[in-house]
Amino acid sequence: MRAPLACGAAVLAWLCAAPGVSAQSAAGPGGRIIIAVAIPFTASSALGEATAGLTPSAGQPSYPLFSAAGTLDAHAGVEMGLGYRVSRSLRLSLTAAVARPVVGIRITGDAEGAPDVAFDGERLLQWIVGGRAEYDLGGLRFASGRAVPFVSAGAGASWQLHEGWTATDTGWVIEAGGGLSYVLRSRPASALSRVALAVDVHLTRMAGGVTWDGAARTVPGIRAGVITSWGRAGKAS
């Protein structure tokens, strides 16, 4: 784990090694092609509940044995994005994210009085592929134009592969949020015309996939990463 982190820190240090430029240049739009990498963190979400029961004979009420509740535990992942700057403020991107969330299980209400117990179930392999639009709030720039708030919205499809590659559950997600980007390196005449850090918070509406009750759920999350702009930056459009 330390080796990837060290490599990432070295790459970021190299990207930021060039001297700073004027505030006017930092506030410029950057190149048209955008390549981004980020670490998204998603909070835990409830998957529903189920009750196991025993039916003594036909026509008799079921006798509850215990109840079980499932959660998709909080997890981090890796996201890659490839985008295009449509205008000075608007960016459109295709994104792909992968994570390994764990299904947590909690057993309660045991008929024989056993204490409640919680444990980890299976670990999923989760893919989310979709698109996102980001719009810079240029009028709210600060820090000499280097810090720029933005809003974002996106949608995509999800695949959750069960442990042991036994089955795949599909679903969809929609997302809305906002954040802040901060320009670290701006060289409009260079092929790599801009490097910026970005952090955002968002709400994701998730439907389908692994679920015990079929209900959609809304989950908060946070994402932090690096955005690079490629191509010589012309006048703002």
BELFEN-V9484 format. One record per residue. N is the residue number from 0. RES is the residue in one letter. PHI is phi in whole degrees, 0 to 359 (NA if undefined). Layout:
# BELFEN-V9484
N_RES_PHI ; N_RES_PHI
This chain:
# BELFEN-V9484
0_M_NA ; 1_R_292 ; 2_A_297 ; 3_P_300 ; 4_L_295 ; 5_A_296 ; 6_C_296 ; 7_G_298 ; 8_A_295 ; 9_A_294 ; 10_V_297 ; 11_L_297 ; 12_A_296 ; 13_W_293 ; 14_L_298 ; 15_C_266 ; 16_A_289 ; 17_A_293 ; 18_P_295 ; 19_G_291 ; 20_V_237 ; 21_S_294 ; 22_A_298 ; 23_Q_297 ; 24_S_291 ; 25_A_296 ; 26_A_278 ; 27_G_293 ; 28_P_281 ; 29_G_81 ; 30_G_292 ; 31_R_284 ; 32_I_274 ; 33_I_238 ; 34_I_236 ; 35_A_227 ; 36_V_224 ; 37_A_213 ; 38_I_248 ; 39_P_271 ; 40_F_239 ; 41_T_244 ; 42_A_290 ; 43_S_290 ; 44_S_218 ; 45_A_281 ; 46_L_258 ; 47_G_114 ; 48_E_231 ; 49_A_213 ; 50_T_240 ; 51_A_268 ; 52_G_223 ; 53_L_239 ; 54_T_257 ; 55_P_300 ; 56_S_201 ; 57_A_302 ; 58_G_86 ; 59_Q_264 ; 60_P_293 ; 61_S_289 ; 62_Y_260 ; 63_P_292 ; 64_L_262 ; 65_F_191 ; 66_S_242 ; 67_A_229 ; 68_A_237 ; 69_G_248 ; 70_T_224 ; 71_L_265 ; 72_D_296 ; 73_A_303 ; 74_H_205 ; 75_A_251 ; 76_G_211 ; 77_V_230 ; 78_E_233 ; 79_M_244 ; 80_G_224 ; 81_L_232 ; 82_G_223 ; 83_Y_219 ; 84_R_277 ; 85_V_288 ; 86_S_214 ; 87_R_306 ; 88_S_254 ; 89_L_256 ; 90_R_234 ; 91_L_242 ; 92_S_222 ; 93_L_265 ; 94_T_230 ; 95_A_219 ; 96_A_232 ; 97_V_230 ; 98_A_209 ; 99_R_233 ; 100_P_287 ; 101_V_251 ; 102_V_275 ; 103_G_270 ; 104_I_232 ; 105_R_234 ; 106_I_258 ; 107_T_225 ; 108_G_64 ; 109_D_297 ; 110_A_295 ; 111_E_263 ; 112_G_83 ; 113_A_294 ; 114_P_294 ; 115_D_298 ; 116_V_219 ; 117_A_234 ; 118_F_204 ; 119_D_279 ; 120_G_267 ; 121_E_279 ; 122_R_257 ; 123_L_269 ; 124_L_251 ; 125_Q_245 ; 126_W_241 ; 127_I_230 ; 128_V_237 ; 129_G_189 ; 130_G_223 ; 131_R_215 ; 132_A_247 ; 133_E_233 ; 134_Y_233 ; 135_D_285 ; 136_L_267 ; 137_G_300 ; 138_G_291 ; 139_L_254 ; 140_R_303 ; 141_F_210 ; 142_A_56 ; 143_S_60 ; 144_G_86 ; 145_R_280 ; 146_A_261 ; 147_V_229 ; 148_P_291 ; 149_F_211 ; 150_V_243 ; 151_S_213 ; 152_A_208 ; 153_G_200 ; 154_A_207 ; 155_G_189 ; 156_A_250 ; 157_S_237 ; 158_W_230 ; 159_Q_239 ; 160_L_269 ; 161_H_288 ; 162_E_301 ; 163_G_84 ; 164_W_57 ; 165_T_276 ; 166_A_196 ; 167_T_231 ; 168_D_255 ; 169_T_251 ; 170_G_196 ; 171_W_218 ; 172_V_222 ; 173_I_231 ; 174_E_217 ; 175_A_212 ; 176_G_183 ; 177_G_196 ; 178_G_194 ; 179_L_216 ; 180_S_249 ; 181_Y_226 ; 182_V_286 ; 183_L_263 ; 184_R_215 ; 185_S_222 ; 186_R_224 ; 187_P_304 ; 188_A_272 ; 189_S_265 ; 190_A_298 ; 191_L_267 ; 192_S_273 ; 193_R_202 ; 194_V_229 ; 195_A_219 ; 196_L_270 ; 197_A_218 ; 198_V_227 ; 199_D_217 ; 200_V_245 ; 201_H_204 ; 202_L_247 ; 203_T_242 ; 204_R_264 ; 205_M_245 ; 206_A_226 ; 207_G_76 ; 208_G_70 ; 209_V_287 ; 210_T_205 ; 211_W_267 ; 212_D_238 ; 213_G_78 ; 214_A_277 ; 215_A_286 ; 216_R_216 ; 217_T_250 ; 218_V_232 ; 219_P_280 ; 220_G_205 ; 221_I_221 ; 222_R_221 ; 223_A_223 ; 224_G_191 ; 225_V_239 ; 226_I_245 ; 227_T_244 ; 228_S_247 ; 229_W_238 ; 230_G_104 ; 231_R_296 ; 232_A_276 ; 233_G_268 ; 234_K_292 ; 235_A_301 ; 236_S_248
